[in-house]
Amino acid sequence: MMDCEIQLSRNISKRFEKRTRQILSLFGPNIKYGDQNGKVIREYKLRFPVNKIFLLNESEFNESKRESGSDYELLKTGYEPSPESYQRIPTTGDFNWKSFYQKEKERPLDTSLAYWRPIFGRSSSMMPYERDFDSFVYVCIDSVIKTARSLRKRLPEIDSRFIEGILFKIVLIHEIGHHYTFANFKSEEVKEIMRLPDLNILEGLANWQTNMFLTKEEKWVQAEMAIDQRPSYRHYLYFKHCEMSALLDCFFSIMDYSKAPLAMKHVIGGQHNLNGFMMAVGGKYDGIAMDWSDKGGSIIAEDGMKGLATMRKGFFITPRIEFLIGRFPKDTIVITNEIVNIFDYGILPQNVMVISKDQKDIKKIIQKNKSENLEIRLNSILDEIGIEYDPVKTAQYSNSK
C-alpha cells in the first residue's frame, strides 16, 4: 500500500477519504506494468511515494492553484507533436530534443478536476540524493461531483450511483500516475522536463497507467471522459495495444527524457504501423485511428481497420473493424458490417451502426464508388447504404432502410 498523508477541506465528506485509502491500497512499493491480460512485463523500483493528497472544495482548490502560481504546476500547458513530427526524428546522429519541442505550439490543459505538483527544496528527507523534492496531489471534490452528474446520461451501462466513485478513482490514479512518471528523476531534471512537457507522452502514460487499475465498467467511464479531453489524453487508447518498453525505460530505467521523443517514434511506428498520413487518405487502412489533429477526419477503408479509437468527429466506413476502442461522441459516425471486439462499450450508441452484410455489403459499395473527391465519394457511399448526410451537421443523420 502507498502510505501518504491525506488532507481534507472541512466540508468534504469522509467517504472521499475512505475512497482514497482504498485506492492507495492498490499501489505497491514499485512500479509494475503489464499487458491487457494482467501479465507483468516490466517492474521498476520507485524512489518514493506521493507525500500528500489534498481533497479540497472548489474555493480551497482554486486558492491552492493561486498559491502555486508559476511554481511548476503540472500540467497547465505543454506540447502535442503530431505523428509526422516524431517520424522526422533521426534515428542516428545528434538530436536536439529542446529544439524539437520549441517548434511546437503550446497547448493549454484543463486542471479543473485535479493536478499534481512537485515541491522543490522543501523535503524533510534526510537523504536528499534519494529524495530531493516532495510530491503533492490536489483534487477538487466539488468539480468531481459536478462532472459525475454530467456523465450519468452519457453512460447508460453504469448505475448512476457509482459514477462519482469511479470518476474520483480515475482522477486520483491519473495524478498518482504523474508522480510515478517523475519520481525517479532528480529535482533539476524534473524542472527541465516540465519546461518542455510532451503531453502525448505524459498524459497518455498517466491515463494508460490508470486504465490498468480499472474494471471493465470503470474503463467505460474513462473512455467517455477522454472524448472531452485533448488528443494527448486519448493516446492511452493506442498505448494499450503497443510495445511500450522503450518509452517506459526513459522514465524508470535509464531516466533520460531526451530519449523519450525517439522512443515515442518507435511506439507510433510499432506493431500497428501507425502514421498520421493515413488519417487524411481513403483506401486501405490498417492502423489505429487517433484524432491527432483535433480536427477529426474521414476515412473510407476498402478492406478493414485494425482498430478505431475515439475521435471527435468524422465518418468512418469500413467492412470490418477488429478493435473498436474508446467512446465516440455524436458527431462521429461509424458504419461497418462487422466489429470483432468492442472494448469500451456495453451498449453501442446509435452513431455506431453495424449493418448486416446480407443487407448491405459495404466493401462492394466502397469499391463501386471510386471518386477521387472524398466528399463526393463519401456522399455516394452513404447514399447507397441508405444514410442521409448533412455536411454541416454531421451528427444529424437518418437511416432510410
C-alpha positions as CSV (number, residue, x, y, z in Angstrom):
1,M,0.0,0.0,0.0
2,M,1.2,3.5,-0.8
3,D,1.3,5.3,2.6
4,C,0.8,9.1,2.4
5,E,-0.9,11.9,4.3
6,I,-4.4,12.9,3.3
7,Q,-5.8,16.3,4.0
8,L,-9.5,17.3,3.5
9,S,-11.3,20.6,3.4
10,R,-13.6,20.9,6.4
11,N,-16.8,20.3,4.4
12,I,-15.6,17.4,2.3
13,S,-17.4,14.1,3.0
14,K,-15.3,11.4,4.8
15,R,-16.4,9.0,2.0
16,F,-13.7,10.6,-0.2
17,E,-11.0,9.9,2.4
18,K,-12.2,6.3,2.6
19,R,-12.1,6.0,-1.2
20,T,-8.6,7.5,-1.2
21,R,-7.3,4.9,1.2
22,Q,-8.9,2.1,-0.9
23,I,-7.2,3.4,-4.0
24,L,-3.8,3.7,-2.3
25,S,-4.1,0.1,-1.2
26,L,-3.8,-0.8,-5.0
27,F,-0.2,0.5,-5.2
28,G,2.8,-1.4,-4.1
29,P,6.3,0.0,-3.4
30,N,7.4,-0.4,-7.0
31,I,6.0,0.3,-10.5
32,K,4.6,-2.6,-12.4
33,Y,3.3,-2.5,-15.9
34,G,1.5,-5.4,-17.6
35,D,-0.3,-6.4,-20.7
36,Q,-4.1,-6.5,-21.2
37,N,-4.2,-9.9,-19.6
38,G,-2.6,-8.7,-16.4
39,K,0.8,-10.3,-17.0
40,V,3.6,-8.2,-15.6
41,I,6.0,-7.2,-18.4
42,R,8.0,-4.6,-16.6
43,E,8.8,-3.8,-12.9
44,Y,10.8,-0.8,-11.8
45,K,11.9,0.5,-8.4
46,L,10.1,3.6,-7.2
47,R,12.3,6.0,-5.2
48,F,9.5,7.4,-3.0
49,P,5.7,7.5,-2.8
50,V,3.3,10.5,-3.0
51,N,3.8,12.7,0.1
52,K,0.4,14.2,0.5
53,I,-3.0,14.2,-1.2
54,F,-5.3,17.2,-0.8
55,L,-9.1,16.6,-1.2
56,L,-10.4,20.2,-1.5
57,N,-13.6,22.1,-2.1
58,E,-13.6,24.4,-5.1
59,S,-12.6,27.5,-3.2
60,E,-9.6,26.0,-1.5
61,F,-8.6,24.1,-4.7
62,N,-8.5,27.4,-6.6
63,E,-6.6,29.0,-3.8
64,S,-4.0,26.2,-4.0
65,K,-3.5,27.0,-7.7
66,R,-3.1,30.7,-7.0
67,E,-0.5,30.0,-4.3
68,S,1.4,27.7,-6.7
69,G,1.5,30.5,-9.3
70,S,4.1,29.6,-11.9
71,D,5.9,27.3,-9.5
72,Y,5.7,24.2,-11.6
73,E,2.0,23.3,-11.5
74,L,2.0,20.2,-13.7
75,L,0.5,20.4,-16.2
76,K,-1.1,23.7,-17.2
77,T,0.4,23.8,-20.7
78,G,2.5,21.6,-22.9
79,Y,3.1,20.2,-26.4
80,E,1.3,17.8,-28.6
81,P,3.6,16.9,-31.5
82,S,2.0,15.2,-34.5
83,P,2.9,11.7,-35.5
84,E,4.7,13.2,-38.5
85,S,6.9,15.3,-36.1
86,Y,8.0,12.2,-34.3
87,Q,8.6,10.3,-37.5
88,R,11.0,13.0,-38.7
89,I,13.3,12.5,-35.7
90,P,16.6,10.9,-37.0
91,T,17.4,7.5,-35.6
92,T,21.2,8.2,-35.8
93,G,23.3,11.3,-35.1
94,D,22.6,14.2,-32.8
95,F,19.0,15.1,-31.9
96,N,18.2,18.3,-30.1
97,W,15.0,17.5,-28.0
98,K,14.7,21.0,-26.7
99,S,14.6,22.4,-30.2
100,F,12.1,19.7,-31.1
101,Y,9.5,20.9,-28.6
102,Q,10.2,24.6,-29.0
103,K,9.0,24.3,-32.6
104,E,5.6,23.1,-31.4
105,K,2.6,25.2,-30.4
106,E,2.0,25.4,-26.6
107,R,-1.4,23.9,-25.7
108,P,-3.4,24.7,-22.5
109,L,-4.8,21.9,-20.4
110,D,-7.9,21.8,-18.1
111,T,-6.8,21.4,-14.5
112,S,-10.3,21.9,-13.0
113,L,-10.5,18.4,-11.6
114,A,-7.0,17.8,-10.2
115,Y,-3.3,18.4,-10.7
116,W,0.0,17.0,-9.5
117,R,2.6,19.4,-8.1
118,P,6.2,18.8,-7.1
119,I,7.5,20.9,-4.2
120,F,11.2,21.6,-4.6
121,G,13.7,22.4,-1.9
122,R,11.3,21.7,1.0
123,S,11.7,17.9,1.5
124,S,12.2,16.7,5.1
125,S,14.1,13.7,3.8
126,M,17.5,13.0,5.5
127,M,18.8,11.7,2.2
128,P,18.4,14.4,-0.5
129,Y,20.1,12.3,-3.1
130,E,17.3,9.7,-2.6
131,R,14.5,12.3,-2.4
132,D,15.1,16.0,-3.3
133,F,11.5,17.1,-3.9
134,D,8.1,16.4,-2.4
135,S,5.1,15.2,-4.4
136,F,1.6,16.6,-3.8
137,V,-1.7,15.7,-5.4
138,Y,-4.7,18.2,-5.4
139,V,-8.2,17.0,-6.2
140,C,-11.2,19.4,-6.5
141,I,-14.1,17.3,-5.0
142,D,-16.8,19.8,-6.0
143,S,-15.7,19.5,-9.6
144,V,-15.6,15.7,-9.4
145,I,-19.2,15.7,-8.1
146,K,-20.4,18.1,-10.9
147,T,-18.6,16.2,-13.6
148,A,-20.0,12.9,-12.4
149,R,-23.5,14.3,-12.7
150,S,-22.9,15.4,-16.3
151,L,-21.6,11.9,-17.2
152,R,-24.7,10.0,-15.9
153,K,-26.8,10.3,-19.1
154,R,-23.8,9.5,-21.3
155,L,-23.2,6.2,-19.7
156,P,-26.4,4.1,-19.7
157,E,-24.4,0.9,-18.9
158,I,-23.3,2.3,-15.5
159,D,-25.5,2.6,-12.4
160,S,-25.5,6.3,-11.9
161,R,-24.9,5.8,-8.1
162,F,-21.4,4.5,-8.8
163,I,-20.2,7.1,-11.4
164,E,-19.0,9.6,-8.8
165,G,-16.8,7.0,-7.1
166,I,-15.5,5.7,-10.4
167,L,-14.7,9.2,-11.6
168,F,-12.8,10.0,-8.4
169,K,-10.8,6.8,-8.7
170,I,-9.8,7.7,-12.3
171,V,-8.9,11.3,-11.4
172,L,-6.8,10.3,-8.4
173,I,-4.9,7.4,-10.1
174,H,-4.2,9.7,-13.1
175,E,-2.5,12.2,-10.8
176,I,-0.6,9.5,-8.9
177,G,0.5,8.3,-12.4
178,H,2.2,11.7,-13.0
179,H,4.1,11.1,-9.7
180,Y,5.2,7.6,-10.9
181,T,6.4,9.1,-14.1
182,F,8.7,11.7,-12.4
183,A,9.6,10.1,-9.0
184,N,12.8,8.5,-10.2
185,F,14.2,11.8,-11.6
186,K,16.2,14.4,-9.6
187,S,14.5,17.7,-9.0
188,E,16.6,19.6,-11.6
189,E,15.7,17.0,-14.2
190,V,12.0,17.3,-13.3
191,K,12.2,21.1,-13.7
192,E,13.8,20.7,-17.1
193,I,11.1,18.3,-18.3
194,M,8.3,20.5,-17.0
195,R,9.6,23.4,-19.1
196,L,9.0,21.3,-22.2
197,P,6.4,18.7,-21.3
198,D,5.3,16.3,-24.0
199,L,1.5,15.9,-23.3
200,N,1.2,13.0,-25.7
201,I,3.6,11.1,-23.6
202,L,2.9,12.4,-20.1
203,E,-0.9,12.5,-20.2
204,G,-1.0,9.3,-22.3
205,L,1.1,7.5,-19.8
206,A,-0.9,8.7,-16.8
207,N,-4.2,7.6,-18.5
208,W,-2.6,4.3,-19.6
209,Q,-1.5,3.5,-16.1
210,T,-4.9,4.4,-14.8
211,N,-6.5,2.0,-17.2
212,M,-4.6,-0.9,-15.7
213,F,-6.3,-0.4,-12.4
214,L,-9.8,-0.2,-13.7
215,T,-12.6,-2.8,-14.1
216,K,-14.4,-3.1,-17.5
217,E,-17.2,-0.8,-16.3
218,E,-14.7,1.7,-14.9
219,K,-12.9,1.7,-18.3
220,W,-16.1,2.8,-20.0
221,V,-16.2,5.9,-17.7
222,Q,-12.5,6.7,-18.6
223,A,-13.2,6.3,-22.3
224,E,-16.2,8.6,-22.1
225,M,-14.1,11.2,-20.2
226,A,-11.5,11.1,-22.9
227,I,-13.9,12.4,-25.5
228,D,-13.9,15.8,-23.9
229,Q,-10.2,15.9,-23.3
230,R,-7.3,16.9,-25.5
231,P,-6.0,14.3,-28.0
232,S,-2.9,13.8,-25.8
233,Y,-5.1,12.1,-23.1
234,R,-6.5,9.7,-25.7
235,H,-3.1,8.3,-26.6
236,Y,-3.7,5.7,-23.8
237,L,-6.2,4.0,-26.1
238,Y,-3.3,3.4,-28.6
239,F,-0.7,2.6,-25.9
240,K,-2.9,-0.3,-24.8
241,H,-2.0,-2.1,-27.9
242,C,1.7,-1.1,-28.3
243,E,5.0,-2.3,-27.1
244,M,5.9,0.3,-24.5
245,S,9.2,-0.9,-23.1
246,A,11.4,1.6,-24.8
247,L,9.2,4.5,-23.7
248,L,8.9,3.2,-20.1
249,D,12.7,2.8,-19.8
250,C,13.1,6.5,-20.5
251,F,11.3,7.3,-17.2
252,F,12.0,4.3,-15.0
253,S,15.3,2.7,-16.1
254,I,17.7,4.9,-18.0
255,M,15.8,8.0,-16.7
256,D,16.6,10.2,-19.7
257,Y,13.7,12.4,-21.0
258,S,15.8,13.4,-24.0
259,K,15.3,9.9,-25.4
260,A,11.6,9.9,-25.0
261,P,10.7,11.5,-28.3
262,L,12.7,8.9,-30.2
263,A,11.1,6.1,-28.1
264,M,7.7,7.7,-29.0
265,K,8.6,7.4,-32.6
266,H,9.2,3.7,-32.3
267,V,5.9,3.3,-30.3
268,I,3.9,5.1,-33.0
269,G,5.6,3.2,-35.8
270,G,5.4,-0.1,-33.9
271,Q,3.3,-3.2,-34.2
272,H,0.3,-1.5,-35.8
273,N,2.4,0.5,-38.3
274,L,0.5,3.7,-37.5
275,N,1.4,7.0,-39.0
276,G,-0.5,10.3,-39.2
277,F,-0.6,10.4,-43.0
278,M,-3.1,7.5,-43.0
279,M,-5.6,9.9,-41.4
280,A,-6.1,12.0,-44.5
281,V,-6.5,9.4,-47.2
282,G,-9.1,6.9,-48.3
283,G,-8.3,3.4,-49.3
284,K,-7.0,0.6,-47.2
285,Y,-6.4,1.5,-43.6
286,D,-4.7,-0.9,-41.2
287,G,-3.8,1.1,-38.1
288,I,-5.4,2.5,-35.0
289,A,-7.1,5.8,-35.9
290,M,-6.5,8.6,-33.4
291,D,-7.7,12.2,-33.6
292,W,-4.1,13.5,-33.8
293,S,-5.0,16.9,-35.2
294,D,-8.1,17.5,-33.0
295,K,-10.0,18.3,-36.2
296,G,-11.5,14.9,-37.0
297,G,-11.5,13.4,-40.4
298,S,-13.0,10.9,-42.8
299,I,-11.5,7.5,-43.6
300,I,-13.0,5.1,-46.0
301,A,-11.4,1.6,-45.7
302,E,-11.8,-0.8,-48.5
303,D,-10.7,-3.9,-46.6
304,G,-10.8,-3.2,-42.9
305,M,-9.4,-1.3,-39.9
306,K,-7.1,-2.9,-37.4
307,G,-8.6,-0.6,-34.9
308,L,-10.6,2.6,-34.5
309,A,-10.1,4.7,-31.4
310,T,-12.0,7.7,-30.0
311,M,-12.2,10.7,-32.3
312,R,-14.1,13.9,-32.0
313,K,-15.8,13.9,-35.4
314,G,-15.9,12.4,-38.8
315,F,-17.2,9.4,-40.8
316,F,-15.5,6.0,-40.7
317,I,-16.8,3.5,-43.2
318,T,-15.2,0.1,-43.4
319,P,-16.4,-3.5,-43.9
320,R,-14.6,-4.7,-40.8
321,I,-13.2,-3.2,-37.6
322,E,-11.0,-5.5,-35.5
323,F,-10.9,-3.3,-32.4
324,L,-13.4,-0.5,-31.6
325,I,-11.8,1.2,-28.6
326,G,-12.8,4.4,-26.8
327,R,-16.2,6.1,-26.8
328,F,-17.4,8.2,-29.8
329,P,-19.3,11.5,-29.5
330,K,-22.4,12.1,-31.5
331,D,-20.6,13.9,-34.3
332,T,-18.6,10.8,-35.1
333,I,-20.4,8.3,-37.3
334,V,-19.0,4.7,-37.5
335,I,-20.5,2.4,-40.2
336,T,-19.4,-1.2,-40.6
337,N,-20.5,-4.7,-41.5
338,E,-18.6,-6.3,-38.6
339,I,-16.9,-5.3,-35.3
340,V,-14.8,-8.1,-33.8
341,N,-14.0,-6.6,-30.4
342,I,-15.8,-3.7,-28.6
343,F,-13.6,-2.8,-25.7
344,D,-15.1,0.3,-24.2
345,Y,-18.8,-0.2,-24.8
346,G,-21.6,-2.2,-23.2
347,I,-24.4,-0.9,-25.4
348,L,-23.4,0.5,-28.8
349,P,-24.8,4.0,-29.4
350,Q,-26.9,5.0,-32.4
351,N,-24.0,6.6,-34.2
352,V,-22.1,3.3,-34.3
353,M,-24.0,1.3,-36.9
354,V,-23.4,-2.3,-37.7
355,I,-25.2,-3.2,-40.9
356,S,-25.8,-6.8,-41.8
357,K,-23.7,-7.9,-44.8
358,D,-26.8,-9.6,-46.1
359,Q,-28.5,-6.3,-46.3
360,K,-25.6,-4.0,-47.5
361,D,-22.1,-5.3,-48.4
362,I,-20.1,-2.2,-47.5
363,K,-16.9,-3.4,-49.2
364,K,-18.8,-3.8,-52.6
365,I,-20.3,-0.3,-52.1
366,I,-16.9,1.3,-51.4
367,Q,-15.4,-0.4,-54.5
368,K,-18.2,0.8,-56.7
369,N,-17.6,4.4,-55.7
370,K,-14.0,5.3,-56.6
371,S,-14.3,9.1,-56.9
372,E,-11.1,10.9,-56.0
373,N,-13.0,13.6,-54.3
374,L,-13.5,12.3,-50.8
375,E,-16.6,14.4,-50.2
376,I,-18.4,13.1,-53.3
377,R,-17.2,9.6,-52.6
378,L,-18.5,9.8,-49.0
379,N,-21.9,11.1,-50.2
380,S,-22.2,8.3,-52.8
381,I,-21.4,5.6,-50.3
382,L,-23.7,6.9,-47.7
383,D,-26.5,7.3,-50.2
384,E,-26.1,3.7,-51.4
385,I,-26.0,2.4,-47.8
386,G,-29.2,4.5,-47.1
387,I,-27.9,7.2,-44.8
388,E,-28.8,10.9,-45.3
389,Y,-25.7,13.1,-44.8
390,D,-25.7,16.8,-43.9
391,P,-22.1,18.1,-44.1
392,V,-22.9,21.0,-41.8
393,K,-24.4,18.8,-39.0
394,T,-22.7,15.5,-39.2
395,A,-24.5,14.3,-36.1
396,Q,-27.9,14.6,-37.7
397,Y,-28.5,11.6,-39.9
398,S,-31.3,9.2,-40.6
399,N,-31.2,5.6,-41.7
400,S,-33.7,5.3,-44.5
401,K,-33.6,1.5,-44.6
